Every structure is written in structure tokens, then in C-alpha cells.
């Protein structure tokens, strides 16, 4: 990344590809993603699709025949063109992973992230269909350092915080969010989550939700890109579509240098791992851990 920054690359153009996948129709879903990508207004460095954009969401386990590996040529064709794809990844030893794969067309870099928090309650019950991921990763893409937090991972504030502490300047947030019985509450909750991450972690946030109806449930779309001030740079409605936003990484880095909020983080207040000796307390009062 350093060499490319020295060459003057301080922006990242991202595309939103908001699709309405059908559960299990992998080939048709991938074809729809290609069509959206081809319809983008101008070139982009990366184009992002929603969670499980290749497979559809569903509320039952995926058929074994539909599971994909990271080297599947159907995925490779999109990823090598700079499209991020959400898919059900084959696991030789058990339940598949809910995965997201990105590729940098210029360097060939691949960034694979598995969902860390499959939803463990009805009606989702993802823990019955997916294996939880084992780590959060960052990667260098174009001029930026990025991390991916898949849907429910953003509802656990430690995940985006760890991503920012790991150097992430852009958070990719692919989701499959249903409207449910109280759509206004769901939308407002996501607004708070995304704006909180953008402003307090000083990040760009790229939120990509799916749309359409599946299993009797409607997904509300609303994909958007937020700047570090919490304002939307691009936004979509509730139908399939695409949009483009340009992220000014030079401005973000100036903000982080002028207001170094991440550097103030008291990581020493984190609980000591099990089996280790906690650091001595500086006072008699019991500290609060989060």
C-alpha cells in the first residue's frame, strides 16, 4: 500500500451493487451481479454486494451442491474484476461459513472474511446453518486499509472498534436486513450503528443491504456510503440498483492526525485473557470493563 500511496493514490472509488438474490440460484445471482457491475457509472476500484449475494439468504441450510470454495471459477471471474461477493463457503469438516471475498484487480490481493457472529435466535437461527468465523482481518486495497464486518458483526461494537484499531480506514458492511414488523425501528437502528462507526472510529463505512423478498420476508435495501462525519455520500432505495462514491483518504488521514481519537483508546482496560495475571490496579476502586 505504501508504494501506491507514494504514487499519489489517495482516493478509493467504491460501487454499491444492491441485488435481490434468490435462495439457491447461484448462477442466476452471479449473473445478476455481473449485470449490475457492468451498469456502474464509470470505473471503480471495488464494487460491493450484500451478504450472501451469490446464494440468497433463506432461513434453512444451503444445499451441499450449492456451496462454493474460494477458488470456484464463477467467483474468481467477479472477484478478479474487483467485485466483493458474499457466499456460503464450503467447510470440509462441518457447517459452511458465511463468507465475503474481495479482490484487488491491480495487485491480485484477496481478502476473505467469515461472519464472526451468526445470529443465534429466531427467525434467523444462523448458528444452525453456519460455522462462526475465527478472526477479524484487515487488508490493503488500492490506497486504503479495509476490513469487512458482516451484518450481525456490526451489532457487536467490539468488531468495528477492533477493525479501526487494526488500521482500517474503510469498513465494508455487507448485510441481509429484513424490514420485519417494525421497519422504521430496524432502519433507525442501522442508522445509529453506521453513523456511530463512521464518526467515532473516523472511518468511511460502505453499507450494502440486499433487497427483494425471500421466504416471505422483505429486505429493505437502503445501501449507502457514509463519510467520517456520518453523512451519506451515496444512497440507494429499496430496488436493485447501483451507485458510486469516491472516498477521500487524504482528508480522512488529516482528520485522524488532527483529532487522534483512536490513539486515546485505553486498551489496558480490556479484561486479561483467561489464565493470565491482570495488570495491577492503580486504585482501590473496581474498574469497569467493556
C-alpha positions as CSV (number, residue, x, y, z in Angstrom):
1,X,0.0,0.0,0.0
2,X,2.8,2.4,0.8
3,X,4.2,2.3,-2.7
4,X,0.9,3.1,-4.2
5,X,0.3,6.0,-1.8
6,X,3.6,7.4,-2.8
7,X,2.4,7.3,-6.4
8,X,-0.3,9.8,-5.4
9,X,-3.3,7.4,-4.9
10,X,-5.2,8.9,-2.1
11,X,-8.8,8.1,-3.2
12,X,-10.8,5.0,-3.4
13,X,-13.8,4.8,-5.7
14,X,-16.4,2.2,-4.5
15,X,-19.5,0.9,-6.1
16,X,-22.7,-0.3,-4.5
17,X,-24.3,-3.3,-6.1
18,X,-27.7,-3.8,-4.4
19,X,-29.2,-7.1,-5.7
20,X,-32.2,-9.3,-4.8
21,X,-30.7,-12.8,-4.9
22,X,-32.9,-15.9,-5.0
23,X,-32.1,-18.6,-2.4
24,X,-30.0,-21.3,-4.0
25,X,-30.0,-19.8,-7.5
26,X,-26.2,-19.3,-7.5
27,X,-25.6,-19.0,-11.3
28,X,-28.5,-16.6,-11.8
29,X,-27.5,-14.5,-8.8
30,X,-23.9,-14.2,-10.0
31,X,-25.1,-13.2,-13.5
32,X,-27.3,-10.5,-11.9
33,X,-24.2,-9.2,-10.0
34,X,-22.2,-9.0,-13.3
35,X,-25.1,-7.1,-14.9
36,X,-25.2,-4.5,-12.1
37,X,-21.4,-4.2,-12.2
38,X,-21.4,-3.5,-15.9
39,X,-24.0,-0.9,-15.4
40,X,-22.0,1.2,-13.0
41,X,-21.5,4.9,-13.9
42,X,-17.8,4.9,-14.5
43,X,-14.9,2.8,-13.3
44,X,-14.4,1.9,-9.6
45,X,-11.6,0.4,-7.6
46,X,-14.0,-2.0,-5.7
47,X,-17.7,-2.8,-6.1
48,X,-19.5,-4.3,-3.1
49,X,-22.5,-6.7,-3.0
50,X,-24.7,-7.7,0.1
51,X,-24.3,-10.6,2.5
52,X,-24.8,-14.0,0.7
53,X,-25.3,-12.1,-2.6
54,X,-24.4,-15.3,-4.5
55,X,-26.7,-17.6,-2.6
56,X,-29.6,-15.7,-1.3
57,X,-30.4,-15.6,2.4
58,X,-33.0,-18.2,3.1
59,X,-33.9,-19.5,6.5
60,X,-32.7,-23.0,6.0
61,X,-29.3,-24.6,5.4
62,X,-27.9,-24.3,1.8
63,X,-27.7,-27.5,-0.3
64,X,-24.3,-29.0,-0.2
65,X,-24.2,-28.9,-4.0
66,X,-24.6,-25.1,-3.9
67,X,-21.7,-24.4,-1.6
68,X,-18.7,-22.7,-3.1
69,X,-15.0,-22.7,-2.5
70,X,-12.8,-19.6,-2.7
71,X,-11.2,-20.8,-6.0
72,X,-14.5,-21.5,-7.7
73,X,-14.1,-20.0,-11.3
74,X,-17.5,-18.4,-11.1
75,X,-16.4,-16.4,-8.0
76,X,-13.0,-15.8,-9.5
77,X,-14.4,-14.1,-12.6
78,X,-16.1,-11.5,-10.4
79,X,-13.5,-11.1,-7.7
80,X,-10.7,-10.6,-10.1
81,X,-12.7,-7.8,-11.7
82,X,-12.9,-6.0,-8.3
83,X,-16.3,-7.2,-7.1
84,X,-16.8,-8.3,-3.5
85,X,-19.1,-11.3,-3.2
86,X,-21.0,-12.8,-0.2
87,X,-21.4,-16.6,-0.4
88,X,-21.8,-19.8,1.5
89,X,-18.3,-21.3,1.7
90,X,-17.7,-25.0,1.8
91,X,-16.2,-26.3,5.0
92,X,-14.7,-29.8,4.7
93,X,-15.1,-30.5,8.3
94,X,-18.6,-29.3,9.1
95,X,-21.1,-26.4,8.7
96,X,-20.2,-23.9,5.9
97,X,-19.0,-20.4,6.6
98,X,-21.0,-17.2,5.7
99,X,-18.1,-15.6,3.8
100,X,-17.2,-12.5,1.9
101,X,-14.4,-12.3,-0.7
102,X,-12.8,-9.2,-2.1
103,X,-10.1,-8.9,-4.7
104,X,-7.8,-6.1,-5.9
105,X,-7.6,-6.2,-9.7
106,X,-4.2,-4.4,-9.8
107,X,-2.3,-6.5,-7.2
108,X,-4.2,-9.8,-7.1
109,X,-4.6,-9.4,-3.3
110,X,-7.5,-11.4,-1.9
111,X,-9.3,-10.6,1.3
112,X,-11.6,-13.3,2.8
113,X,-13.7,-12.6,5.9
114,X,-16.1,-15.1,7.6
115,X,-19.0,-13.9,9.7
116,X,-18.0,-13.9,13.3
117,X,-21.5,-13.8,14.9
118,X,-24.1,-16.0,13.1
119,X,-27.4,-14.9,14.6
120,X,-28.4,-17.4,17.3
121,X,-32.1,-16.6,17.6
122,X,-35.3,-16.9,15.6
123,X,-36.2,-16.4,12.9
124,X,-32.6,-16.4,11.6
125,X,-31.1,-19.2,13.6
126,X,-27.9,-18.9,11.6
127,X,-25.9,-20.9,14.1
128,X,-27.7,-24.0,12.8
129,X,-26.6,-23.3,9.2
130,X,-23.1,-21.7,9.5
131,X,-19.9,-22.1,11.4
132,X,-18.7,-18.9,13.1
133,X,-15.5,-17.2,11.8
134,X,-12.4,-17.3,13.9
135,X,-10.8,-13.9,13.4
136,X,-11.2,-10.3,12.1
137,X,-8.8,-9.3,9.3
138,X,-7.7,-6.1,7.6
139,X,-6.2,-5.8,4.2
140,X,-4.7,-3.2,1.9
141,X,-6.7,-2.4,-1.2
142,X,-5.8,0.4,-3.6
143,X,-5.0,3.4,-1.4
144,X,-6.9,2.2,1.7
145,X,-6.7,-0.3,4.5
146,X,-10.1,-2.0,4.8
147,X,-12.0,-4.5,6.9
148,X,-15.2,-6.4,6.5
149,X,-17.9,-6.7,9.2
150,X,-20.8,-9.0,8.0
151,X,-24.2,-7.9,9.2
152,X,-24.7,-9.0,12.8
153,X,-20.9,-8.4,13.4
154,X,-21.7,-4.7,13.4
155,X,-24.2,-5.2,16.3
156,X,-21.3,-6.2,18.4
157,X,-19.4,-2.9,18.9
158,X,-16.1,-4.6,19.6
159,X,-15.8,-5.7,16.0
160,X,-15.7,-2.3,14.2
161,X,-13.6,-1.0,17.1
162,X,-11.0,-3.7,16.6
163,X,-11.1,-3.1,12.9
164,X,-10.3,0.6,13.4
165,X,-7.6,-0.2,16.0
166,X,-6.1,-2.6,13.4
167,X,-5.7,0.3,10.9
168,X,-8.9,0.0,8.9
169,X,-9.9,3.3,7.2
170,X,-12.9,1.8,5.3
171,X,-15.4,-0.6,6.8
172,X,-17.3,-2.8,4.4
173,X,-20.6,-3.9,5.9
174,X,-22.5,-6.4,3.7
175,X,-25.8,-7.3,5.2
176,X,-29.2,-9.0,4.6
177,X,-31.5,-7.0,6.8
178,X,-35.3,-7.6,6.8
179,X,-37.9,-5.0,7.2
180,X,-39.7,-7.1,9.8
181,X,-42.8,-5.9,11.7
182,X,-41.2,-2.5,12.6
183,X,-39.2,-1.4,9.6
184,X,-38.7,2.1,11.0
185,X,-37.0,0.7,14.1
186,X,-34.8,-1.5,12.0
187,X,-33.7,1.3,9.7
188,X,-33.1,3.7,12.6
189,X,-31.0,1.0,14.5
190,X,-28.8,0.6,11.4
191,X,-28.5,4.4,11.0
192,X,-27.2,4.7,14.6
193,X,-24.8,1.7,14.2
194,X,-23.3,3.0,10.9
195,X,-23.1,6.7,12.0
196,X,-21.5,5.7,15.3
197,X,-18.8,3.7,13.5
198,X,-18.2,6.4,10.9
199,X,-17.9,9.3,13.4
200,X,-16.3,7.8,16.5
201,X,-14.0,5.4,14.6
202,X,-13.2,8.0,11.9
203,X,-13.9,5.7,9.1
204,X,-15.7,5.5,5.8
205,X,-18.5,3.0,6.0
206,X,-19.8,1.1,3.0
207,X,-23.2,-0.5,3.9
208,X,-24.6,-2.9,1.3
209,X,-28.0,-4.4,2.1
210,X,-29.9,-6.7,-0.2
211,X,-33.5,-6.1,-1.4
212,X,-36.4,-8.2,-2.7
213,X,-38.5,-10.8,-1.0
214,X,-37.4,-14.2,0.2
215,X,-39.1,-16.8,2.4
216,X,-42.0,-14.4,2.9
217,X,-39.7,-11.7,4.3
218,X,-38.9,-8.4,2.6
219,X,-35.4,-6.9,2.6
220,X,-35.3,-3.1,2.6
221,X,-32.2,-2.2,0.7
222,X,-31.1,1.3,1.6
223,X,-27.4,0.7,0.8
224,X,-25.2,3.7,1.4
225,X,-21.7,5.1,1.8
226,X,-21.0,7.3,4.9
227,X,-18.2,9.7,5.3
228,X,-16.4,10.1,8.7
229,X,-18.8,13.0,9.5
230,X,-21.7,10.5,9.3
231,X,-23.2,12.0,6.2
232,X,-24.2,9.9,3.2
233,X,-22.1,10.2,0.1
234,X,-24.3,7.8,-2.0
235,X,-27.5,6.0,-1.2
236,X,-29.9,3.6,-2.9
237,X,-33.6,2.9,-2.4
238,X,-35.4,-0.5,-2.0
239,X,-35.0,-1.8,-5.5
240,X,-32.0,-3.4,-7.3
241,X,-29.5,-0.8,-8.4
242,X,-26.0,0.6,-8.2
243,X,-24.3,3.8,-7.1
244,X,-20.7,5.1,-6.9
245,X,-18.9,7.2,-4.2
246,X,-15.3,8.5,-4.1
247,X,-13.6,8.2,-0.7
248,X,-11.0,11.0,0.1
249,X,-8.4,9.1,2.1
250,X,-6.1,12.1,2.4
251,X,-8.8,14.1,4.2
252,X,-9.5,11.1,6.4
253,X,-5.9,10.8,7.4
254,X,-5.7,14.6,8.1
255,X,-8.7,14.2,10.4
256,X,-7.2,11.3,12.2
257,X,-4.0,13.2,12.7
258,X,-5.7,16.4,14.0
259,X,-8.2,14.5,16.2
260,X,-6.4,11.3,17.2
261,X,-9.3,9.6,18.9
262,X,-8.2,6.1,18.2
263,X,-4.8,6.7,19.8
264,X,-6.6,7.6,23.1
265,X,-8.0,4.1,23.4
266,X,-7.3,2.6,26.8
267,X,-6.6,-1.0,25.7
268,X,-5.1,-1.7,29.1
269,X,-8.7,-1.6,30.5
270,X,-9.6,-4.7,28.4
271,X,-10.1,-7.8,30.6
272,X,-7.0,-10.0,30.8
273,X,-7.3,-13.3,28.8
274,X,-8.2,-16.3,30.9
275,X,-5.2,-17.9,32.6
276,X,-3.1,-14.7,32.7
277,X,-2.4,-12.3,35.5
278,X,-4.3,-9.0,35.3
279,X,-2.3,-5.8,35.4
280,X,-2.0,-4.2,38.9
281,X,-4.9,-1.8,39.7
282,X,-4.0,1.9,40.1
283,X,-6.6,2.5,42.8
284,X,-8.9,0.6,45.2
285,X,-12.0,1.1,43.0
286,X,-13.1,-1.7,40.7
287,X,-12.7,-0.6,37.0
288,X,-15.5,-1.1,34.6
289,X,-14.7,-3.3,31.6
290,X,-16.5,-3.2,28.2
